[in-house]
Amino acid sequence: MTFQLGAALLDACVLSVLSREDAYGYKLTQEVREVMDISESTLYPVLRRLQKDECLEIYDMPYQGRNRRYYKITTRGKDVLEVYLEEWKLYVEKINKVFSGGK
């Protein structure tokens, strides 16, 4: 069974991965796939939205004769990630409370 995951959680996962290091699309997809089922076609609109919201910057680097697009978290993106992390902690506490019978 797989739980449906919302856009905010996907944004948080992407920002979290990028908070550790800059990444290109395929690598980013592989890292996010470790925790949720996502395709590259799902990821790119998320990246565009986060860039539009000034949470990400992009830059190109040559790789084997072609340019590879990298994504980098911004200061605003780090601030947004901190909010997501605090909300996640509260959410997990509430879910754990429900799962443990309200204790």
N, C-alpha and C positions, 0 to 999 in steps of 0.2 A: 504494500500500500504506500502511496506517495501522497503527501500533504500538498495542497495547492498553496503556492507561495505568492505573495503580493509583490507589486512593483517596488515598494519601499524596501522590502527585504533584499530584493535583487540589487537595488541601488546600493544598499549597505554592503553587500558582499563584494560588489565591484569596487567600491571605494576602499574597502578593507584590503583587498588584494593590491590595489594601486598604492596604498599607504606604505606598503613594504618595498615596492620597486615599480618603476615604470614598466609597462608591458605593451606588446602589440596584440592585436585582436585575437589571433588564434591561441596564443599562450594564455591570454586572459580567459578565454572561453574554457580552456582545459582546466584552469585552476578553479573557476567557478563551478564547473561540472563535478568537482569533487564533493560538493555539498548539495547541488541541485541539478535537475535535468534541464539543460538549456542548450539551444543551438546558436550558431553564429548569427543566423538571421534574426533571432530574438535579441541578441546582445547588442548589435549595432544601433538599433533605435534607442536603447538605453544609454549607450555612449554618447549619441548625438544630443539626447535630452540633458544628460549631465554636463556636457560641454556648453550647451545653451544656458544652463543654470549657473555657469561659471564655476563648476566643481571640478572640471577637467580641462587640461590644455592638451593640444596634440602637436606632434612634431614628426618629421620624416627623417629616417636615417637610411643610407644605402646598405643593402644587404644582397650579396651575390648578384650584383648588377642591376638590382631593382630597388625601389624605395619601399621601406617598411614603415607603416604609420604606428607611432607609439602614443600611448596615453599616459598622462602624468596628473596626479592629484594636485589641486591648488590649495591655497590656504583656506579658501571658502569650503572646498571639498572636505578638508580635514575637520573643519568646524561642524559641517553637516554630519560627518561620520561620527563625531563625538555625541551628537544628539541621538543618532540612530543607536549607538551602543548603549546609552543610558535607557532609551525606550526598550531596547531588547532585554536588558537585565530585568526591568519591571515586568515585561511580558512573560519571560521565563519563570519568574517567581510566581506569577498568577497561574500559569499553566501547571507548574509543579504542585501548587496548592490544590488545584482541582484534581489532578491525578492522584494525589495522596489522600483524598477524601476530606479536603478542607482543613488539614492540619498544618 
